[in-house]
């Protein structure tokens, strides 16, 4: 499901946006949606952290380190 958002921009900016959208074969609506989606993706710290954990996990697996090895290292560090 989608929802609406009302934005206000000056007429010159709207006209330039309309021209750019036409040049790309898109509607102004689709162009604005793409810009907003890209912004959210680029600034979503949660997704960045999830990706970081996945990359770390993949590197650990590639080195043969198991979840049990990690648990042991954490317990040893906490005792330490």
ABEGO torsion letter per residue (X at the ends): XBBBBBBBBBAAAAAAAAAAAAAAGBBAAAAAAAAAAAAAAAABAAAAAAAAAAAAAAAAAAAGBBAAAAAAAAAAAAAX
